[in-house]
Amino acid sequence: MTFPLVARTAHRHLDVAGLRIFYRESLPESADAPVLLLLHGFPSASHQYRRLIDALGARYRLIAPDYPGFGHSDVPAPASTGGAFDYTFEGLADVMEGFVEALGLDRFVMYMFDFGAPVGFRLAQRHPEWIAGLIVQNGNAYEEGLSPGARDFIALRPGDPEAEKAVRDLLTLPSTRGQYEGGTSDPALVAPDGWTLDQHFLDLPGRTRPQIDLAFDYHSNVESYPAWQAWLREHTPPTLILWGRDDMFFPEPGARAYLRDVPGAELHLYDTGHFALEEKLPEIAPAIADFLDRL
């Protein structure tokens, strides 16, 4: 009896501008295997990709970092409370840019999920030469991809006690679990490990203020949508769009909107929610492998 290959995975820290950034890296059989940079979403970290790394990491080099303030990476004190680190999406992109440079990556496919889209598009704008292709999974870049709830969230601003309370409510266990199970066809297929580990990290000391600061900065992403769309039209990267159509934040129109700017993109819609990999990995992993092989 033969079994499918399961990747060996290394778990490391890398110094980036004085911060210890944790990352997972598969160790493929081939030294020149294609590289896939996995950018995680909220409120998660690189652990959300562990099953994908197991499935594909023997054939491709999958690299999944934790942003500052997330997962096992350092949590520098926020600038909003007198610290040195600015928890904005520009700040996260700065660290991820340094991370890529420190690893010596010069050409890769970028997987952008949720927060990974605003981080990834900033990297793409700064270094279009790095981008061999894009995999977009429920990572929004279009106004029509915002649900009413997402629009209400983006409208929150600092200085309003009710706005901060709304963000804090999003950092609770019922909300975290709801992001994983909401919109799924069968919640029993979603393991509790993901949302349990996310909540563990959210509840650690010093983790709340970074999330509040990022929430209040999210409007900067919406304001950048036209520039990201222009980048797509100019560079027309090979693009694979994977989308849970019942996402409570970024509904299906956000997926279809990419086809305006990248008409040759490949679109797959799945009957699931925001964390599509949790329920639909058996369907999604082969689509990713086929895309990488064609590149």
C-alpha positions, 0 to 999 in steps of 0.5 A: 500500500502506498500513501501520499507524501506528507511534508516535513515542516521546520518551525523557526524564528527569523530576526527582522528589524529587531523582531523575532518573526516566527514562521513555518517552512516545508522542506520539499524533496526538490531544492528548486521547488516553487515557493508559495508565501502564505499570508494569514488572516485575522484573528489567526496566524500561520497555524491556519495553513498547517494542513495545506503545508502537510498536503502540498509541502513535499512538492512545493516550498510553502512558507507561512510567517506570523505577523508581529502581534500574532501567533508565535512572533514578537508582540512589540508595544504599540505606538498608540500606547507609547511603544515603538511599533505602529500596528498599521497595515503599512507596518505589517507590510514593512516587516513582511518585506524585511522577512522576504528579504532576510530569507533571500526570496526573489520570486514566489507565488503569494497566497493572500487570505483576509488580512493577507490581501492588504499586506500582500498587495502592499508587497506587490506594489513595492516589488512587482518583480517578486510576484510570479502569481497570486492565489487570492482566498477570501482576500478582498480588494473591491467595494462590492466585496464588502458585506454590510457588517464589514462596512460597519466595522470599517467605519469604526474610528478611535476616540469613540468608546462604542467603537472600541467596544465593538472591536473588543467584542470581535476578539471574544471566543463566540466571535472567533468561533463564528468566523470559522463556522459561519457559512460552512456547509457542515460545521462538523468538518471544521476542527475546533483547533483553529479557533481555539488556538486563535483565541489562546493568542488573542487572550494573551497579555498585550495582544488586544491593543494591536488588534484594536489599532489594526481594526481602526486602520482597516479603512486605509485598505479600502482607500487603497483598492483603486491602486491595487486594482490598477496594479492588477491591470498593469501587471496581469499576474497569473491569478487563482481565486478561491472563495468561500461564497458564504463569507460573512465579511467578503461575499461572492461579488468580491471574488467575481470583481477580480475578473474585471482587472485580471480577465484571465484569472481562474475562479473557484467558488466553494459552498463554505465560509470565510476560512474556506481551507478548514472545510474545503481543503480536499478540493482546494489543495489540488486546485493550488497544485495544478496552478503552481504546476502550470506556472 
